[in-house]
Structure formats: structure tokens, C-alpha cells
Amino acid sequence: MNTPRRALVLVDIQQQYFDGLLEIQYPPHEQSLPRITAALDAATAAGIPIVVVQHSAGEGAPVFAPGTPEYELHPEVESRRTETWKSLTKQYGSVYADTDLAQWLRDQNVDTVTLVGYMTNNCILGSAVEAEAIGFTTEVLSDATGAINIANDAGFADARTVHRTLLALLNSNWASVGTTEAWAAALTAGQALPGSDLGTSAATGTARANQP
């Protein structure tokens, strides 16, 4: 198996997600933020490319408005930032949509993108799914991402259910999902993060559902 050529992508680790309406609920950001910084420190030590992404909804928007405190990166990320990082701003859920990220990654000879940040139920999901069509392998760190409670006309799901369900979904097809500790070990060893596939996930799901 070839050694993955990784980049770590920090997705929207902005103050917007640490207070107020969009505050990350599961895992609590008090738990996920230290895992994000641990992944960042491991990536820095390994010398792999690092990308920092901020979401913008435009000036004057109720959320993610440039120039507001909520738009800024969390200080734990900002304090580690160096000139070697690639910085980009996005307007859609996927980090690839209407940005130059895909071409930049190819220029860096990257084939595997590791996603950390927020939210599992929006930008992590959208980025992992789009990556399949443009030729990147995706890794998602389960304890360095997070979700919110969701309710609308289609139903309700608490943040724990949202997060765990979407990670299982991603691991069945679009990404390899693992903890930050497991990823750091794989990074050091030059190995891929283990994942599943749709057939195995379906068979295991059926077996679990049929248990008494």
C-alpha cells in the first residue's frame, strides 16, 4: 500500500461555533478543540501541508460576517498559524466549491485530505462527499469534529445522533473515520487510516439490527 500524501484541512474553526445559536453540541467543543490542536501539532511535526478555511456569509450577514468577532479563528488555531499555511475563504459547504483548493492540493502532490473542524452535519459532510468526484481520499477525525442539534419539518435529531450517524455514513463510503490518536499513529507510520465500505457496512448493519 502506498504511503498517503496528506494535507490537514482546518474547516471553519471560527468563534461562531463556540457560543450562541451555532455552538457545537457534540462532542462538546471543550473536547473537540484540544483534539483539533493535537492534530494540528502532529501535522506540523510531520511537515505535511496545512490549510485553514474560514466561512464567509458576506458583510452584514447575521452569521459568519467578516469583520465581526464571530468570524475570527479560535485563538488556539490562530496562535499556531504560520506563513506556510494556505488560507482560504469559502461561501459554500464544501471546501472545494468555488475555491482553488483542489488545484493547490494537486500542486502539493496531495492525494489524501484529513478534515477537522465544524460542522459534521454541514461542511465536513459536504467536503467529504465532493472529494470523491474530484479524486481525493478523505479522512475525518471523529473527535476533532462536531455537530449541532437539528429540528425542522423533516424531523428532529440531537447532536449526538447527528454526529455519530453521519460519521458512520461517511465511513461506509466517502471517508475513513478515526480518532485523532489513531490518525496521528497512522501519520507517523506512513499508513492510511483504516475505513470501511458500503458492502461491509450493510452486512454488519443487518447483523446488528437482527440481534435479539
C-alpha positions in Angstrom: 0.0 0.0 0.0 1.3 3.4 -1.0 2.0 6.0 1.8 -0.7 8.6 1.8 0.4 12.1 0.7 -1.6 14.0 3.2 -2.8 17.6 3.9 -4.6 18.7 7.1 -7.6 20.9 6.4 -8.9 23.0 9.3 -12.5 23.7 8.5 -14.2 26.8 9.9 -12.8 26.7 13.4 -14.3 30.1 14.0 -15.7 31.8 17.1 -19.2 31.4 15.6 -19.2 27.8 16.7 -18.2 28.4 20.3 -21.1 30.5 21.5 -24.7 31.3 20.5 -27.0 29.7 18.0 -24.5 27.6 16.2 -22.5 26.5 19.3 -21.2 22.9 18.7 -23.0 20.5 21.0 -21.5 17.0 20.4 -18.8 16.3 21.1 -18.7 19.5 23.2 -16.2 22.0 21.7 -14.3 21.8 25.0 -13.5 18.2 24.0 -13.1 18.6 20.2 -10.9 21.7 20.3 -8.0 20.0 22.1 -8.2 17.2 19.6 -8.0 19.7 16.7 -4.9 21.3 18.1 -3.4 17.9 18.7 -3.9 17.0 15.1 -2.5 20.4 14.1 0.6 19.9 16.2 1.1 16.4 14.8 0.7 17.7 11.2 3.2 20.5 11.9 5.7 18.0 13.4 5.3 15.7 10.3 5.7 18.6 7.9 2.6 18.0 5.9 0.7 20.8 4.3 -1.9 22.7 6.4 -4.9 24.5 5.1 -7.0 26.9 7.2 -10.6 27.7 6.0 -13.0 30.4 7.1 -16.6 30.5 6.0 -18.0 33.9 4.9 -21.7 34.7 4.6 -20.8 38.3 3.5 -20.6 41.6 5.2 -23.6 42.4 7.4 -24.8 38.7 7.5 -26.3 37.5 10.8 -23.6 34.8 11.0 -20.1 34.4 9.6 -19.8 38.1 8.7 -16.2 39.3 8.0 -15.1 41.9 10.5 -17.1 40.5 13.4 -15.5 38.7 16.4 -17.5 35.6 15.5 -15.9 35.3 12.1 -12.4 35.1 13.5 -10.5 31.8 14.0 -10.4 30.4 17.6 -7.2 31.7 19.3 -5.9 28.2 19.8 -5.7 27.9 16.0 -4.8 31.5 15.2 -1.8 31.3 17.7 -0.4 28.3 15.7 -0.8 29.9 12.3 2.3 30.3 10.2 3.1 31.7 6.7 3.4 28.2 5.3 -0.3 27.5 5.8 -2.7 28.0 2.9 -5.6 30.3 3.8 -8.8 30.4 2.0 -12.4 31.7 2.4 -15.4 29.8 1.2 -19.0 30.6 0.7 -20.5 27.1 0.3 -20.5 24.0 2.5 -17.7 22.2 0.7 -14.2 23.5 1.0 -13.7 22.7 -2.7 -16.7 24.6 -4.0 -15.7 27.8 -5.9 -12.2 27.8 -4.3 -8.7 27.0 -5.6 -8.1 24.3 -3.0 -8.3 21.2 -5.3 -5.7 22.6 -7.7 -3.5 23.8 -4.8 -3.6 20.3 -3.3 -2.6 18.7 -6.6 0.3 21.2 -6.9 1.4 19.9 -3.5 1.2 16.3 -4.7 -1.5 15.6 -2.1 -3.9 12.7 -2.5 -5.4 12.4 1.0 -7.2 15.2 2.8 -7.7 15.0 6.6 -10.7 17.1 7.7 -11.1 18.5 11.2 -13.4 21.3 12.4 -17.0 22.1 12.0 -19.7 21.1 11.4 -20.0 17.4 10.8 -23.5 18.0 9.6 -22.6 20.6 7.0 -19.1 21.4 5.8 -17.4 18.2 6.8 -20.1 16.2 5.1 -20.2 18.3 2.0 -16.4 18.4 1.6 -16.0 14.6 2.1 -18.7 13.8 -0.5 -17.4 16.3 -3.1 -13.9 14.9 -2.7 -14.9 11.6 -4.2 -15.7 13.1 -7.5 -12.6 15.2 -7.8 -10.2 12.4 -6.9 -9.1 12.9 -3.3 -9.2 10.3 -0.5 -10.7 11.8 2.7 -10.1 11.2 6.4 -12.4 12.6 9.1 -11.3 12.7 12.7 -14.3 11.7 14.8 -13.2 13.5 18.0 -11.9 16.7 16.2 -15.2 17.5 14.5 -18.7 18.3 16.0 -22.4 18.7 15.3 -25.4 20.7 16.5 -29.0 19.7 17.4 -31.3 19.9 14.3 -35.0 20.2 14.0 -37.2 21.2 11.0 -40.2 20.0 9.1 -38.5 16.7 8.3 -37.8 15.8 11.9 -35.5 16.2 14.9 -32.1 14.8 15.7 -30.0 15.6 18.7 -26.3 16.5 18.1 -25.0 13.1 19.3 -27.3 11.3 16.9 -26.4 13.6 14.1 -22.6 13.3 14.6 -22.5 9.5 15.1 -24.9 8.8 12.3 -23.1 11.0 9.8 -19.7 9.6 10.7 -21.0 6.0 10.2 -22.4 7.2 6.9 -19.1 8.7 5.8 -17.1 5.7 6.9 -19.3 3.5 4.8 -18.2 5.1 1.5 -16.8 8.6 1.4 -14.1 8.8 4.1 -12.0 6.8 6.6 -13.1 7.9 10.1 -11.0 7.5 13.1 -9.8 9.3 16.3 -7.1 11.9 16.4 -4.9 9.4 18.3 -5.3 6.7 15.6 -4.7 9.2 12.8 -1.5 10.6 14.5 -0.2 7.0 14.7 -1.0 6.3 11.1 0.6 9.6 10.1 3.8 8.7 12.0 3.8 5.2 10.4 3.1 6.5 6.9 -0.1 4.4 6.7 -3.6 5.0 5.7 -6.3 5.4 8.3 -8.5 2.3 8.2 -12.0 2.7 6.9 -15.0 0.5 5.9 -17.0 0.2 2.7 -20.7 0.1 1.8 -21.0 -3.7 1.4 -19.3 -4.4 4.8 -21.2 -1.7 6.5 -24.5 -3.0 5.1 -23.8 -6.6 6.2 -22.7 -5.5 9.7 -25.7 -3.2 9.9 -28.1 -6.0 9.1 -26.5 -8.3 11.6 -26.7 -5.7 14.3 -30.3 -4.9 13.5 -31.2 -8.6 13.8 -29.6 -9.1 17.2 -32.2 -10.0 19.9 
